[in-house]
Amino acid sequence: MIDRKDNSQLLRKRSFVLGSLKTLFTLIVFGKLYHLQILDKLKYGKLSDLNRIKVKILYPERGIIYDLYNNPIALNKADFQLNIFREKADLINDYISSLSNVIKFSEQDLADLKENIKNKDLSDFIIMKKNLDWSQLERFELISNNFPFLIINQERARSYKNNFIFSHVIGYVGYRKDLKDKKLNNLKFGISGIEKLFDKKLLGKDGWIKLETNSKGRIKKELNKKISIPGENLKTNLIAPIQEYAYSLFKDINGAVVMIDCRNGGVNCLLSTPSFNNNEFSDGVTAEKWKLLVNNESKPLLNRCIAGLYAPGSTFKLITALYVLEHLNFNPNTKYFCSGFTEFGDRKFHCWKEEGHGLIDLKGAIKKSCDCYFYNLAKLINVDSLSEFSKNFSLGVSTRIDIPNELIGIMPNRKWKKKNKGERWQKGETLITVIGQGFMLATPLQITNMTATLASGKKIKPKILYSPDNIFENTEVSMKNLTFVRNAMYSVVNEYEGTAYSSRISGKYKLVGKTGTSQVRKISKEERELGVLKNEEIVYKLRDHSIFTGFAPHKNPKFAITVIAEHMGSGSKVAAPIAKKVMKFSLKNFLKK
């Protein structure tokens, strides 16, 4: 028989052990709860919030760019983007495969996505695809429940109203890889043109938004927000209808049209052709497309207005004439005989007119563009002095226009040749320089600014960005000599036998100017003996450039214009007629505005 006393003691021991275990277990549970809820509350609260709260960067809307009459030429459009939660990046490949019938991902999209995954920023979202169209949005909306952790987000992307027409002057936007602030990896910055130079004004300031999500990846509500600040709008001196009209006249012609307001220096037209579609750059140009543009022989990415270098040809005769009047006290009634060539040393310097112009004075030499007259003037000229004088008219120096990448061209002198050619200046080279050939090179903008300075008597500083107050220094050239050159320009266009007589404008407001032919090749002695080939008989690349520069009206000038048509022959044939049309349009629609 079992001793009841021993049994009772055994039960008490067992109860004690069991109770102790329960107490220990309870203490452990409460200790863990205390640790989780009290000691580690901050840590796990943050983790909980990370799962529940998502942060997205709010990129600012870029400032709008307007023309002089408040027509938008660079604005913004809605950009619908497909985003995925960053912590769900492992689902991307499956989602892309499942969405293939709804949303197509190009090679460029996949390359961009790879970059977005790699880039670490403050956003909890990865952009999978941009620029979704309405069809894609509608189809995705129908099946969106099958794709948790994906959301559609709307941003504002750059859009250019007249792609091709303003591409060089407005420029384009794109991504930068040298950013210190990695949170702005998906923000586009100005890469060229006005977009680049005024990027800080146009950019604005970013913001952010905190969103609460549920376990299925659906956004429940907005928790907090710092609104992004849009960029500053800019008003330019460009006149959209003038640039659009000029572009319509340049079909199948490479070249440039520049127009400057002689009164305030405003650049009303800055057209370079061929051009490129800057909307493609805003959306993200493909590597293949970029390669085609870079390798294109016509150089569509080159802004010919500020970086295209051309021999100014006979348009420079205006400066040569003004120089001898101003610095040599030259009598404009002095006559020289043009037989078709001038001998200097053992060389013959030929006039463009083979049979010559006969006996002619300075005004007639400008009117008929007689080369031999200016060869005779060259014998009196010190090239260093002429070079220095030309700087007053923006030749060989920067115009300081408010657009990047302007070239200054070449206004040669003795020092320049010694430095760049390692040779002494030859007097015969002065004969070539005074007619705007030889080493001399200028941009269409420089030639236009030269003309605007002649028209106004002021040292014009061309400006793209609109400013109500522009005060310029005088050229310190006598009004008598300026008037002579202006009247000579009048005869070029408005008097019989003037080289641009066929491009005159009838009516009250007269166009005045100067034609030019910019030689690309050197004509050999043998070719002259056999007969100089016509422009159309030569390989395209070796044909002369057609140039015209002028201003209107003759009295109280408003617009100065330069037209350069590459490889199109003499200035009277192509450039002058185009300049006439653009100027006539401008006078009719914008002279009195």
Backbone torsions as a table, in degrees:
resi	resn	phi	psi	omega
1	MET	NA	132.9	-176.3
2	ILE	-75.7	135.9	179.1
3	ASP	-70.7	121.9	-177.4
4	ARG	-66.1	-31.2	-179.5
5	LYS	-65.8	-43.6	177.9
6	ASP	-64.5	-38.8	-179.8
7	ASN	-64.1	-40.2	-179.8
8	SER	-66.3	-39.8	178.1
9	GLN	-65.2	-38.9	179.0
10	LEU	-63.0	-41.3	180.0
11	LEU	-66.0	-39.7	178.9
12	ARG	-64.2	-39.3	178.0
13	LYS	-63.3	-44.4	-179.5
14	ARG	-63.9	-42.1	179.2
15	SER	-62.6	-39.0	-179.8
16	PHE	-65.7	-45.8	-179.9
17	VAL	-62.4	-46.0	-178.7
18	LEU	-63.6	-42.2	178.6
19	GLY	-63.9	-41.1	179.2
20	SER	-62.0	-41.7	178.9
21	LEU	-63.0	-42.1	178.9
22	LYS	-63.5	-42.1	-180.0
23	THR	-63.8	-43.9	179.2
24	LEU	-61.6	-43.0	179.8
25	PHE	-63.0	-42.2	179.8
26	THR	-63.4	-42.2	178.2
27	LEU	-62.1	-40.5	178.6
28	ILE	-63.1	-45.7	-179.7
29	VAL	-61.7	-48.0	-179.8
30	PHE	-66.4	-35.4	177.3
31	GLY	-63.7	-41.2	179.3
32	LYS	-66.9	-41.6	178.0
33	LEU	-62.5	-41.6	178.8
34	TYR	-62.5	-41.2	-179.6
35	HIS	-64.1	-43.9	-177.8
36	LEU	-70.8	-45.9	-171.1
37	GLN	-87.6	-25.2	-177.3
38	ILE	-108.3	-61.3	-175.2
39	LEU	-68.7	-41.4	-177.3
40	ASP	-105.0	21.1	-178.6
41	LYS	-58.2	-45.3	-177.1
42	LEU	-63.5	-43.5	-178.2
43	LYS	-63.8	-52.2	-175.7
44	TYR	-76.9	-22.7	173.4
45	GLY	-64.9	-39.8	178.4
46	LYS	-66.0	-43.2	179.0
47	LEU	-62.0	-38.7	178.3
48	SER	-64.3	-42.5	179.3
49	ASP	-64.8	-36.7	178.5
50	LEU	-62.4	-36.0	177.6
51	ASN	-74.3	-31.1	-174.6
52	ARG	-93.5	-34.8	-172.8
53	ILE	-109.0	131.0	178.0
54	LYS	-117.0	138.7	179.3
55	VAL	-108.6	134.2	177.0
56	LYS	-128.2	135.5	176.7
57	ILE	-74.4	133.2	175.8
58	LEU	-101.1	107.6	-178.7
59	TYR	-78.3	142.3	-177.3
60	PRO	-74.0	152.2	175.2
61	GLU	-80.5	130.2	-176.3
62	ARG	-69.6	144.8	179.7
63	GLY	-62.5	148.5	-179.4
64	ILE	-85.3	142.7	177.5
65	ILE	-107.3	126.6	-177.6
66	TYR	-113.3	158.9	171.0
67	ASP	-86.2	-173.3	-174.7
68	LEU	-62.4	-28.0	-177.7
69	TYR	-108.4	28.1	172.6
70	ASN	65.5	26.5	170.2
71	ASN	-84.9	124.3	-179.6
72	PRO	-69.5	130.8	177.6
73	ILE	-118.8	-10.8	170.8
74	ALA	-144.7	111.2	-178.6
75	LEU	-129.5	-158.7	-175.8
76	ASN	-132.9	150.3	179.8
77	LYS	-126.3	162.3	176.9
78	ALA	-70.9	134.0	177.7
79	ASP	-124.0	106.1	179.9
80	PHE	-87.5	126.3	-173.4
81	GLN	-123.0	143.2	176.4
82	LEU	-94.6	122.4	-177.2
83	ASN	-120.5	152.9	174.8
84	ILE	-130.7	148.9	176.9
85	PHE	-60.4	136.9	-175.7
86	ARG	-60.6	-37.9	-177.9
87	GLU	-72.9	-8.3	178.3
88	LYS	-105.0	25.3	-177.3
89	ALA	-60.4	-24.3	-179.8
90	ASP	-68.0	-13.5	179.4
91	LEU	-88.7	-7.3	-170.5
92	ILE	-58.5	-49.4	-176.9
93	ASN	-61.5	-42.2	178.4
94	ASP	-63.9	-41.3	-178.9
95	TYR	-65.6	-41.7	179.6
96	ILE	-61.4	-42.5	179.0
97	SER	-64.7	-42.9	-178.2
98	SER	-70.8	-27.1	-177.8
99	LEU	-91.5	4.3	-171.9
100	SER	-58.2	-28.9	179.6
101	ASN	-85.0	-8.8	-177.1
102	VAL	-109.4	-47.8	-177.4
103	ILE	-127.8	121.8	179.3
104	LYS	-87.7	130.1	176.4
105	PHE	-105.1	113.3	178.9
106	SER	-76.7	172.1	176.9
107	GLU	-61.2	-37.1	178.6
108	GLN	-67.3	-38.9	176.8
109	ASP	-59.5	-43.6	-178.2
110	LEU	-68.4	-36.3	177.5
111	ALA	-66.5	-41.7	177.6
112	ASP	-64.5	-40.3	179.7
113	LEU	-62.9	-40.3	178.4
114	LYS	-59.9	-41.0	177.8
115	GLU	-66.2	-40.8	-179.0
116	ASN	-65.0	-35.1	177.6
117	ILE	-67.8	-41.3	-177.1
118	LYS	-70.5	-36.9	-177.4
119	ASN	-72.4	123.8	178.3
120	LYS	-99.2	121.4	177.0
121	ASP	-136.0	-170.0	-177.0
122	LEU	-78.3	-12.2	-175.7
123	SER	-78.0	143.1	175.8
124	ASP	-90.6	12.1	-178.1
125	PHE	-121.7	146.1	172.6
126	ILE	-111.7	128.4	177.4
127	ILE	-78.4	119.7	-179.9
128	MET	-90.2	-38.4	-179.6
129	LYS	-157.1	141.5	178.4
130	LYS	-109.4	171.8	173.5
131	ASN	57.7	45.6	175.0
132	LEU	-71.2	135.2	178.2
133	ASP	-89.9	175.0	-174.7
134	TRP	-63.4	-35.7	179.9
135	SER	-63.5	-43.1	178.6
136	GLN	-66.2	-39.9	179.4
137	LEU	-63.0	-43.9	-177.9
138	GLU	-65.2	-43.2	-178.9
139	ARG	-69.5	-36.6	178.4
140	PHE	-67.4	-36.8	-179.0
141	GLU	-59.8	-34.2	-178.3
142	LEU	-69.1	-28.1	-175.2
143	ILE	-118.6	11.7	-174.7
144	SER	-59.5	-28.0	179.8
145	ASN	-64.1	-22.1	179.9
146	ASN	-82.5	-3.6	-175.6
147	PHE	-130.5	73.9	175.9
148	PRO	-63.0	154.5	178.7
149	PHE	76.5	5.1	172.5
150	LEU	-107.4	136.8	175.3
151	ILE	-137.1	153.4	173.4
152	ILE	-97.1	129.8	-179.0
153	ASN	-124.0	142.2	178.6
154	GLN	-105.5	124.5	174.1
155	GLU	-117.3	179.4	176.1
156	ARG	-116.6	124.5	-177.5
157	ALA	-115.7	152.5	-178.6
158	ARG	-65.1	139.3	178.3
159	SER	-141.2	134.4	-178.6
160	TYR	-109.4	125.6	-173.1
161	LYS	-64.0	-46.8	-178.9
162	ASN	-115.2	78.3	179.0
163	ASN	-62.1	149.1	-173.6
164	PHE	81.3	-42.8	-171.0
165	ILE	-73.8	-37.8	-177.3
166	PHE	-113.8	12.7	-171.0
167	SER	-58.1	-42.7	-175.5
168	HIS	-74.0	-40.1	-176.6
169	VAL	-80.1	-41.9	178.8
170	ILE	-75.7	-38.5	-177.6
171	GLY	83.1	-152.3	-179.0
172	TYR	-157.0	172.3	-179.5
173	VAL	-115.0	160.8	178.3
174	GLY	-170.3	-179.5	-178.6
175	TYR	-84.6	150.8	176.2
176	ARG	-115.8	137.7	-178.0
177	LYS	-98.3	-2.0	-176.9
178	ASP	-104.0	26.6	-176.1
179	LEU	-75.2	135.0	173.0
180	LYS	-81.9	-34.3	-179.9
181	ASP	-91.1	94.9	-173.4
182	LYS	-68.5	-13.4	178.8
183	LYS	-70.3	-11.7	-177.7
184	LEU	-104.0	25.7	-177.1
185	ASN	-58.8	-30.4	-177.5
186	ASN	-102.8	18.0	175.7
187	LEU	-97.7	135.9	-179.2
188	LYS	-95.4	138.0	-178.8
189	PHE	-114.3	162.7	176.9
190	GLY	-69.8	129.5	-176.5
191	ILE	-106.3	-31.9	-179.9
192	SER	-149.5	168.7	175.3
193	GLY	61.5	-151.3	178.8
194	ILE	-59.2	-36.8	179.9
195	GLU	-55.9	-38.2	-178.3
196	LYS	-78.4	-48.1	-173.7
197	LEU	-65.3	-36.1	-177.9
198	PHE	-109.6	30.0	-175.2
199	ASP	-59.2	-41.5	-177.8
200	LYS	-61.9	-37.8	178.3
201	LYS	-71.9	-40.2	-174.7
202	LEU	-77.3	-22.9	-167.1
203	LEU	-69.6	-47.7	-174.3
204	GLY	83.0	-171.6	-178.6
205	LYS	-127.0	139.5	-176.4
206	ASP	-77.6	163.7	175.6
207	GLY	-135.5	-161.9	178.2
208	TRP	-156.1	164.0	177.7
209	ILE	-141.5	138.9	175.6
210	LYS	-105.8	129.2	-176.3
211	LEU	-121.7	139.3	176.2
212	GLU	-95.0	130.3	-179.3
213	THR	-121.2	160.7	175.5
214	ASN	-99.7	-177.4	-175.7
215	SER	-66.9	-18.4	179.9
216	LYS	-93.6	6.4	176.3
217	GLY	82.0	16.9	178.7
218	ARG	-96.0	139.0	178.9
219	ILE	-78.8	124.6	-178.4
220	LYS	-91.5	-46.2	-178.6
221	LYS	-163.7	167.2	176.7
222	GLU	-92.2	128.0	-176.7
223	LEU	-94.3	-46.4	-176.1
224	ASN	-155.2	160.1	-173.8
225	LYS	-158.6	137.7	168.9
226	LYS	-116.2	112.2	-172.9
227	ILE	-70.4	135.9	175.1
228	SER	-72.4	152.0	-178.6
229	ILE	-104.6	120.0	-178.9
230	PRO	-61.6	155.5	177.0
231	GLY	-71.7	166.7	-179.0
232	GLU	-77.7	136.0	175.1
233	ASN	-75.4	146.9	-179.7
234	LEU	-121.5	139.8	174.1
235	LYS	-110.0	131.0	-178.6
236	THR	-110.2	172.5	175.0
237	ASN	-88.4	-2.9	179.3
238	LEU	-63.7	144.0	175.8
239	ILE	-115.5	104.6	-171.5
240	ALA	-54.2	-47.3	-178.9
241	PRO	-60.9	-34.3	178.4
242	ILE	-67.3	-45.6	-179.8
243	GLN	-65.2	-39.3	178.8
244	GLU	-64.8	-41.1	179.8
245	TYR	-67.3	-42.9	178.4
246	ALA	-60.5	-40.2	179.7
247	TYR	-62.3	-38.2	-179.3
248	SER	-65.3	-22.0	-179.4
249	LEU	-89.0	-7.4	-174.8
250	PHE	-106.7	30.0	177.1
251	LYS	-66.9	127.5	179.9
252	ASP	64.6	19.6	176.9
253	ILE	-123.6	130.2	173.3
254	ASN	-92.1	136.5	-179.9
255	GLY	162.6	-151.9	-174.4
256	ALA	-154.1	151.3	170.8
257	VAL	-131.9	126.0	177.0
258	VAL	-126.2	132.4	176.5
259	MET	-130.2	131.7	-179.2
260	ILE	-125.0	138.9	173.4
261	ASP	-75.1	115.9	-176.6
262	CYS	-65.7	-17.6	-174.0
263	ARG	-90.8	-32.3	-177.8
264	ASN	-131.3	1.6	177.6
265	GLY	79.8	2.8	-179.8
266	GLY	-65.3	132.6	177.7
267	VAL	-85.5	108.9	-176.8
268	ASN	-87.7	-22.4	179.6
269	CYS	-149.3	132.9	176.5
270	LEU	-143.7	82.0	-172.7
271	LEU	-108.7	129.5	175.9
272	SER	-126.5	131.7	178.3
273	THR	-132.1	147.3	1.0
274	PRO	-71.1	164.6	-175.0
275	SER	-122.0	-169.4	179.1
276	PHE	-141.4	161.1	-177.6
277	ASN	-86.3	102.1	-177.7
278	ASN	-73.4	-12.5	172.4
279	ASN	-66.8	-33.8	177.0
280	GLU	-63.7	-36.6	178.8
281	PHE	-70.8	-36.9	178.6
282	SER	-64.5	-39.8	180.0
283	ASP	-79.1	-18.5	-178.6
284	GLY	112.7	93.0	-177.2
285	VAL	-72.3	140.7	-179.1
286	THR	-75.0	157.5	178.8
287	ALA	-61.4	-36.4	179.3
288	GLU	-65.7	-43.4	179.2
289	LYS	-65.2	-42.1	179.0
290	TRP	-60.5	-42.2	-179.7
291	LYS	-63.2	-40.4	178.5
292	LEU	-63.2	-41.6	-179.9
293	LEU	-66.7	-42.9	-178.2
294	VAL	-65.8	-37.7	-175.8
295	ASN	-89.7	-2.2	179.8
296	ASN	-67.2	124.8	-177.4
297	GLU	-61.0	-26.3	-179.0
298	SER	-79.1	-6.9	177.1
299	LYS	52.7	63.4	-179.5
300	PRO	-66.1	-20.3	179.4
301	LEU	-81.8	-12.5	-178.4
302	LEU	-79.1	126.4	173.7
303	ASN	-84.2	94.7	-175.0
304	ARG	-62.7	-26.3	-177.7
305	CYS	-61.4	-38.5	-175.5
306	ILE	-116.2	-13.0	-176.4
307	ALA	-130.3	-0.3	173.7
308	GLY	-86.0	125.0	-176.7
309	LEU	-107.3	125.2	-177.2
310	TYR	-134.4	147.3	168.3
311	ALA	-67.0	124.6	-176.0
312	PRO	-69.8	-11.2	177.6
313	GLY	59.1	-144.7	-172.9
314	SER	-67.3	-12.4	176.0
315	THR	-62.9	-25.9	179.7
316	PHE	-74.4	-15.2	178.1
317	LYS	-59.6	-26.0	177.8
318	LEU	-62.8	-40.5	179.8
319	ILE	-73.9	-39.5	177.0
320	THR	-59.7	-45.0	179.9
321	ALA	-63.1	-45.2	-179.7
322	LEU	-64.4	-35.6	179.7
323	TYR	-63.3	-48.5	-177.4
324	VAL	-68.1	-32.2	176.4
325	LEU	-68.1	-40.8	-173.0
326	GLU	-82.6	-42.7	-171.5
327	HIS	-103.7	-22.0	-179.6
328	LEU	-110.8	2.2	-178.9
329	ASN	51.8	41.9	-175.2
330	PHE	-72.2	138.6	177.9
331	ASN	-83.1	113.8	-176.3
332	PRO	-65.8	-13.8	177.9
333	ASN	-83.1	-6.0	177.7
334	THR	-60.9	134.3	-177.5
335	LYS	-114.4	143.4	172.7
336	TYR	-125.4	152.7	179.8
337	PHE	-96.8	127.4	178.5
338	CYS	-105.9	111.9	178.8
339	SER	-97.7	-1.1	-176.0
340	GLY	113.8	-12.9	175.5
341	PHE	-160.3	160.6	175.6
342	THR	-126.9	134.0	178.5
343	GLU	-92.1	135.8	176.3
344	PHE	-146.8	115.8	-173.2
345	GLY	65.6	-130.7	179.5
346	ASP	-101.6	17.0	-178.4
347	ARG	-117.7	156.6	172.6
348	LYS	-110.1	129.2	176.3
349	PHE	-107.8	116.8	-168.9
350	HIS	-91.8	147.9	171.4
351	CYS	-86.3	156.2	178.8
352	TRP	-65.2	-27.4	178.7
353	LYS	-93.6	109.4	-170.9
354	GLU	-57.9	-39.3	-178.2
355	GLU	-83.9	-6.3	177.0
356	GLY	85.7	170.3	-178.1
357	HIS	-106.3	-4.3	-177.8
358	GLY	76.1	-155.7	-179.8
359	LEU	-76.9	128.4	-171.0
360	ILE	-150.1	148.3	177.4
361	ASP	-101.7	-175.6	-173.3
362	LEU	-64.8	-43.6	179.4
363	LYS	-62.7	-43.5	178.5
364	GLY	-64.1	-34.8	179.5
365	ALA	-66.7	-35.2	176.0
366	ILE	-73.1	-43.7	-178.4
367	LYS	-59.2	-45.8	-176.1
368	LYS	-98.6	-0.8	179.2
369	SER	57.4	49.3	-179.4
370	CYS	-75.3	117.9	179.8
371	ASP	-70.6	-40.2	-175.3
372	CYS	-61.3	-35.4	178.0
373	TYR	-60.0	-42.4	-178.2
374	PHE	-75.7	-25.9	172.0
375	TYR	-61.3	-40.2	178.9
376	ASN	-67.3	-37.7	176.0
377	LEU	-64.1	-35.3	-177.5
378	ALA	-60.8	-29.7	180.0
379	LYS	-65.2	-19.6	-179.1
380	LEU	-96.9	-9.4	-166.6
381	ILE	-101.3	137.3	169.4
382	ASN	-90.8	118.5	-172.9
383	VAL	-62.9	-32.3	178.6
384	ASP	-64.5	-41.0	179.7
385	SER	-68.2	-41.4	177.5
386	LEU	-62.7	-41.5	179.8
387	SER	-61.7	-43.7	179.6
388	GLU	-65.6	-41.7	179.0
389	PHE	-62.0	-37.6	-175.9
390	SER	-66.0	-23.7	-180.0
391	LYS	-63.3	-26.4	177.0
392	ASN	-65.3	-14.4	-177.2
393	PHE	-117.7	26.2	172.5
394	SER	70.7	17.1	-179.8
395	LEU	-97.9	125.7	-177.9
396	GLY	81.9	3.5	178.1
397	VAL	-138.1	164.2	178.4
398	SER	-72.0	142.0	173.9
399	THR	-79.5	-13.1	-177.8
400	ARG	64.0	34.1	175.4
401	ILE	-66.1	149.7	-177.0
402	ASP	-86.6	62.2	174.9
403	ILE	-152.5	137.5	-172.7
404	PRO	-75.1	162.1	171.8
405	ASN	73.9	28.9	175.4
406	GLU	-74.4	136.1	173.6
407	LEU	-96.7	152.3	-175.2
408	ILE	-100.2	-3.6	178.4
409	GLY	69.6	-160.9	-179.2
410	ILE	-136.8	123.0	167.9
411	MET	-116.2	92.9	-166.8
412	PRO	-70.6	154.8	171.3
413	ASN	-152.3	-174.0	-176.3
414	ARG	-61.5	-45.0	-178.3
415	LYS	-63.2	-42.3	-179.6
416	TRP	-60.4	-45.5	-176.7
417	LYS	-67.1	-39.6	179.8
418	LYS	-63.0	-40.9	-177.6
419	LYS	-72.4	-41.8	-172.5
420	ASN	-96.2	-24.4	-179.1
421	LYS	-115.1	-13.7	-179.7
422	GLY	69.6	22.9	-176.8
423	GLU	-132.9	160.6	176.1
424	ARG	-78.4	152.1	177.2
425	TRP	-71.4	135.6	176.1
426	GLN	-103.0	139.0	-177.7
427	LYS	-57.8	-34.5	178.6
428	GLY	-60.8	-25.9	179.1
429	GLU	-71.4	-23.7	175.7
430	THR	-67.1	-35.9	179.4
431	LEU	-61.5	-36.1	179.8
432	ILE	-76.9	-35.9	-177.1
433	THR	-66.2	-39.8	-175.0
434	VAL	-66.7	-16.3	176.1
435	ILE	-104.2	16.2	173.2
436	GLY	75.6	27.9	178.8
437	GLN	-121.3	-159.6	-179.9
438	GLY	72.2	-129.1	-178.0
439	PHE	-79.3	-14.1	-170.4
440	MET	-69.6	134.2	177.4
441	LEU	-140.4	143.5	178.9
442	ALA	-147.2	157.1	175.2
443	THR	-89.6	158.6	174.3
444	PRO	-56.3	-35.0	178.1
445	LEU	-64.5	-43.5	179.4
446	GLN	-62.1	-41.3	-179.8
447	ILE	-65.5	-40.7	178.9
448	THR	-66.1	-40.9	179.4
449	ASN	-66.4	-35.4	173.5
450	MET	-57.8	-46.6	-178.8
451	THR	-67.2	-41.1	177.9
452	ALA	-63.0	-35.3	178.0
453	THR	-69.3	-41.6	175.8
454	LEU	-61.9	-39.8	-177.0
455	ALA	-70.7	-35.1	-173.7
456	SER	-101.1	-23.4	-173.4
457	GLY	75.1	11.1	-179.1
458	LYS	-116.5	152.4	175.5
459	LYS	-81.0	87.5	-174.1
460	ILE	-68.2	136.8	171.8
461	LYS	-114.9	106.7	-175.2
462	PRO	-67.5	140.5	-178.1
463	LYS	-134.7	132.9	172.5
464	ILE	-81.8	-47.1	-177.6
465	LEU	-73.7	132.4	-178.1
466	TYR	-67.5	137.2	174.6
467	SER	-146.4	130.4	-175.6
468	PRO	-71.3	-23.1	-175.6
469	ASP	-118.0	115.3	176.0
470	ASN	-135.9	114.6	179.7
471	ILE	-116.4	127.2	-176.2
472	PHE	-118.0	151.7	177.3
473	GLU	-74.2	154.1	173.3
474	ASN	-72.9	154.3	179.2
475	THR	-77.6	-13.2	-176.8
476	GLU	63.5	26.3	172.7
477	VAL	-101.8	140.0	-175.4
478	SER	-63.9	142.3	179.8
479	MET	-62.4	-32.9	179.0
480	LYS	-60.0	-45.5	-178.0
481	ASN	-74.1	-36.9	175.3
482	LEU	-61.8	-42.3	179.6
483	THR	-62.8	-39.0	178.0
484	PHE	-60.3	-48.3	-178.5
485	VAL	-64.1	-40.9	178.6
486	ARG	-62.5	-41.3	179.1
487	ASN	-67.7	-34.4	176.0
488	ALA	-65.5	-39.2	176.3
489	MET	-64.5	-34.4	176.0
490	TYR	-61.2	-42.6	-178.0
491	SER	-67.5	-30.2	179.1
492	VAL	-58.7	-39.7	-173.6
493	VAL	-100.1	-31.7	-167.6
494	ASN	-112.5	-0.6	178.3
495	GLU	-117.3	145.8	-179.5
496	TYR	-57.2	139.3	-176.5
497	GLU	78.5	-2.5	170.5
498	GLY	-66.7	143.5	-173.6
499	THR	-65.6	-17.6	178.8
500	ALA	-117.8	25.2	-176.2
501	TYR	-59.2	-34.8	-179.1
502	SER	-71.2	-9.5	-178.8
503	SER	-109.3	19.1	179.5
504	ARG	-68.5	155.1	177.1
505	ILE	-109.3	122.1	179.2
506	SER	-78.4	158.3	178.4
507	GLY	108.1	-164.4	-172.2
508	LYS	-72.0	-39.4	-173.3
509	TYR	-100.7	114.4	-174.0
510	LYS	-96.2	140.1	171.3
511	LEU	-88.2	133.4	173.7
512	VAL	-124.0	156.0	-177.9
513	GLY	177.6	-162.8	-179.7
514	LYS	-149.5	131.2	175.4
515	THR	-84.1	161.0	176.2
516	GLY	-153.7	150.2	174.8
517	THR	-125.3	115.7	-177.3
518	SER	-94.4	109.2	-178.0
519	GLN	-73.3	136.5	178.5
520	VAL	-99.8	-28.4	-176.4
521	ARG	-121.4	162.6	175.1
522	LYS	-96.6	128.5	-179.1
523	ILE	-83.9	122.6	-176.6
524	SER	-76.5	161.6	177.7
525	LYS	-62.1	-39.8	-179.6
526	GLU	-63.2	-40.3	-180.0
527	GLU	-66.1	-38.3	178.8
528	ARG	-64.0	-37.8	179.7
529	GLU	-68.1	-35.5	-179.4
530	LEU	-85.6	-18.8	-176.0
531	GLY	115.8	120.8	-177.6
532	VAL	-64.1	131.4	-179.0
533	LEU	-66.7	145.4	175.0
534	LYS	-72.9	157.0	-176.0
535	ASN	-57.1	-41.2	-177.6
536	GLU	-72.0	-11.4	179.4
537	GLU	-90.6	-3.0	-175.4
538	ILE	-104.9	153.7	173.1
539	VAL	-54.7	138.2	-173.1
540	TYR	-48.4	-46.2	-175.5
541	LYS	-63.3	-21.7	-177.0
542	LEU	-99.6	1.6	-179.3
543	ARG	-76.1	152.7	-178.9
544	ASP	-68.6	152.7	173.5
545	HIS	-88.2	142.6	178.7
546	SER	-96.3	126.2	-175.4
547	ILE	-130.8	140.6	169.5
548	PHE	-143.3	137.6	172.4
549	THR	-134.9	143.0	-177.9
550	GLY	-170.7	-176.6	177.5
551	PHE	-147.5	165.8	178.6
552	ALA	-160.6	154.2	-10.6
553	PRO	-68.1	164.7	179.8
554	HIS	-60.8	-44.0	174.9
555	LYS	-93.9	133.0	-177.8
556	ASN	55.1	64.5	-174.6
557	PRO	-58.0	142.4	178.1
558	LYS	-115.7	-53.3	-174.9
559	PHE	-113.0	132.1	168.8
560	ALA	-110.0	138.1	-174.7
561	ILE	-137.3	146.6	170.1
562	THR	-133.7	134.2	176.0
563	VAL	-123.3	128.5	173.4
564	ILE	-123.6	121.0	177.5
565	ALA	-113.9	110.0	-173.1
566	GLU	-66.1	132.9	173.2
567	HIS	57.8	32.2	-177.8
568	MET	-110.3	10.2	173.7
569	GLY	93.4	-152.0	-174.6
570	SER	-67.2	154.8	-178.5
571	GLY	-63.6	-27.8	-177.4
572	SER	-73.4	-23.8	-172.8
573	LYS	-83.4	-40.1	-173.1
574	VAL	-122.6	-54.0	-174.3
575	ALA	-63.9	-45.4	-177.9
576	ALA	-63.2	-46.3	177.3
577	PRO	-60.6	-37.3	177.5
578	ILE	-66.8	-43.7	179.4
579	ALA	-60.5	-39.5	178.4
580	LYS	-59.7	-46.7	-177.7
581	LYS	-64.5	-44.8	-179.5
582	VAL	-65.4	-41.9	-179.2
583	MET	-67.7	-41.1	179.5
584	LYS	-61.8	-41.9	177.3
585	PHE	-62.6	-42.8	-177.4
586	SER	-68.1	-42.6	179.5
587	LEU	-64.8	-39.8	-178.0
588	LYS	-67.3	-39.5	-170.6
589	ASN	-103.0	-21.9	-170.6
590	PHE	-134.3	3.3	-178.7
591	LEU	-63.5	-42.6	-172.6
592	LYS	-100.3	4.9	-179.7
593	LYS	-81.4	NA	NA
